[in-house]
């Protein structure tokens, strides 16, 4: 397995097992993924509408993380929530809160300065205001991704940063493939995904094999 594929699979596996145990959260991610694909289709045709739709998708998935995902000690993976937050490659809860605060301040800023100091023409009506909000929300989303990518360049490696960006951009397709059964499981009353405990993907298996080989070697 190439380094890129291994890093991508490790990031996806850690994201899945640590942050997507709730069937409700998985179902919301499935809905969000479909909305994000619609956002991608709009991106070059109507960026303002794409910004509005994209943040609808983002709020849908973050609702799952903040309200339905277990946040205490992770019994499934036998790790603390603090450990998971510390090793999170992308946006952990603290970073998400900062990003969501910025998102929430955008309409406030446009109410106080409708032209944003000359960036926009004066809004002729409510729809102009909404479209200006959409454009700024799109910039916040893109800027947030670029900011975290540069952070990863500086704190980890360029490869990890680029892999994370690729993961985020392709998450909608991966989420659909991974969680399309989740609504049915939820209807059966299954609140936590039982397949996560003991799940191993190829990259994780390779790392486990390497660790086992190193442990077996005499020191």
C-alpha positions in Angstrom: 0.0 0.0 0.0 1.4 3.4 -1.0 2.1 6.0 1.7 -0.8 8.2 0.5 -3.3 5.4 0.6 -2.1 4.2 4.0 -2.3 7.7 5.5 -5.8 8.3 3.9 -7.1 5.0 5.2 -5.7 5.6 8.7 -7.3 9.0 8.9 -10.6 7.7 7.7 -10.5 4.7 10.0 -9.7 6.8 13.1 -12.4 9.3 12.1 -14.9 6.4 11.8 -14.2 4.5 14.9 -13.6 7.4 17.2 -16.2 9.9 16.0 -19.0 8.0 14.3 -20.3 5.4 16.7 -23.8 6.8 17.0 -26.3 5.5 14.4 -28.0 8.9 14.6 -24.7 10.6 13.8 -24.1 8.3 10.9 -27.5 8.9 9.5 -27.0 12.7 9.8 -23.7 12.3 8.0 -25.5 10.4 5.2 -28.0 13.2 4.8 -25.1 15.8 5.0 -23.2 13.9 2.3 -26.0 14.1 -0.1 -26.4 17.8 0.5 -22.7 18.3 0.1 -22.8 16.7 -3.4 -25.6 19.1 -4.3 -23.3 21.9 -3.0 -20.4 20.7 -5.2 -22.7 20.8 -8.2 -23.7 24.4 -7.4 -20.1 25.6 -6.7 -19.2 27.0 -10.1 -22.8 27.8 -11.1 -24.0 29.7 -8.1 -21.3 30.1 -5.4 -23.6 32.1 -3.0 -26.2 29.3 -3.0 -23.4 26.7 -2.7 -22.2 28.5 0.4 -25.7 28.4 2.0 -26.2 24.8 1.0 -22.7 23.8 2.2 -23.3 25.2 5.6 -26.6 23.5 5.9 -24.7 20.2 5.3 -22.1 21.2 7.8 -24.6 22.0 10.5 -26.4 18.7 9.8 -23.3 16.7 10.5 -22.1 18.8 13.4 -25.5 18.3 15.1 -24.6 14.6 15.1 -21.2 15.2 16.6 -22.2 17.6 19.3 -25.5 16.1 20.5 -25.6 12.3 19.6 -22.0 11.1 19.7 -20.7 9.8 23.0 -18.3 12.3 24.5 -17.1 10.6 27.7 -14.7 7.8 28.0 -14.7 5.7 24.8 -15.4 2.2 26.0 -15.5 0.8 22.5 -11.9 1.9 21.7 -10.7 2.0 25.4 -9.4 5.6 25.1 -10.3 8.9 26.8 -12.1 11.7 24.9 -9.1 13.9 25.7 -6.9 11.5 23.9 -9.1 11.4 20.8 -9.3 15.2 20.8 -5.5 15.5 21.1 -4.8 13.2 18.1 -7.6 14.4 15.9 -6.0 15.3 12.5 -8.8 17.6 11.4 -11.1 19.8 13.4 -11.6 18.6 16.9 -14.5 20.0 19.0 -12.5 23.1 20.2 -11.6 24.0 16.6 -15.1 23.3 15.4 -16.5 25.7 18.0 -14.2 28.5 16.9 -15.2 27.9 13.3 -18.9 27.9 14.1 -18.5 31.1 16.1 -17.0 32.7 13.0 -19.8 31.3 10.9 -22.4 32.8 13.2 -20.7 36.2 13.2 -20.9 36.6 9.5 -24.6 37.7 9.3 -24.0 39.9 12.3 -21.1 41.6 10.5 -23.3 42.2 7.4 -26.1 43.7 9.5 -23.6 46.1 11.0 -21.8 46.8 7.7 -24.0 45.8 4.8 -21.4 46.4 2.1 -18.6 45.0 4.3 -16.6 48.2 3.9 -17.0 48.3 0.1 -16.6 44.6 -0.7 -20.3 44.3 -1.8 -22.7 46.6 -3.4 -25.4 47.9 -1.1 -28.1 45.1 -0.8 -31.3 46.1 -2.7 -33.3 43.7 -0.7 -33.4 40.7 1.6 -32.2 38.2 -1.0 -29.1 40.3 -1.7 -28.3 40.2 2.0 -28.8 36.4 2.0 -26.6 35.9 -1.0 -23.8 38.0 0.5 -24.0 35.8 3.6 -23.7 32.7 1.4 -20.6 34.0 -0.3 -18.9 34.8 3.0 -19.9 31.5 4.4 -18.3 29.8 1.4 -15.1 31.8 2.0 -15.2 30.8 5.7 -15.5 27.1 4.8 -12.7 27.3 2.2 -10.6 29.5 4.5 -11.1 27.1 7.4 -9.9 24.2 5.3 -6.8 26.0 4.1 -6.0 27.2 7.6 -6.0 23.7 9.0 -4.1 22.4 6.0 -1.3 24.9 6.7 -1.4 24.1 10.4 -0.8 20.4 9.5 2.0 21.4 7.1 3.7 23.1 10.0 3.0 20.7 12.9 3.0 17.3 11.1 3.9 17.1 7.4 2.9 18.3 4.0 1.8 14.8 3.1 -0.6 14.5 6.1 -2.0 18.0 5.3 -2.7 17.2 1.7 -4.1 13.8 2.5 -6.5 15.4 5.0 -7.7 17.9 2.4 -8.3 15.0 -0.1 -10.2 13.1 2.7 -12.4 16.1 3.5 -13.3 16.7 -0.2 -14.1 13.1 -0.8 -15.9 12.5 2.5 -19.4 12.8 1.0 -18.8 9.9 -1.3 -17.1 7.8 1.4 -19.9 8.6 3.9 -22.6 7.4 1.5 -20.7 4.2 0.9 -20.1 3.7 4.7 -23.4 4.8 6.2 -26.2 4.0 3.7 -27.4 1.2 6.0 -27.4 3.3 9.1 -31.0 4.6 8.8 -32.3 1.0 8.6 -30.2 0.1 11.6 -31.6 3.1 13.5 -35.2 2.0 12.6 -34.4 -1.4 14.2 -33.5 0.5 17.4 -29.7 0.1 17.1 -28.3 3.3 18.6 -24.6 2.4 18.5 -22.8 0.7 15.6 -21.8 -2.7 17.0 -19.4 -3.3 14.1 -16.9 -0.7 15.2 -15.6 -2.7 18.1 -13.1 -5.0 16.6 -13.2 -3.4 13.2 -9.8 -3.3 11.4 -9.1 -1.7 8.1 -6.1 -2.6 6.0 -3.9 0.3 7.1 -4.7 -0.4 10.8 -3.9 -4.1 10.3 -0.5 -3.2 8.7 0.3 -0.9 11.7 -0.7 -3.6 14.2 1.5 -6.1 12.4 4.4 -3.7 12.5 3.9 -3.1 16.2 3.7 -6.8 16.8 6.9 -7.5 14.9 8.7 -4.8 16.8 7.5 -6.1 20.1 8.7 -9.6 19.2 12.3 -8.4 18.4 14.8 -8.7 21.2 16.1 -5.5 22.6 
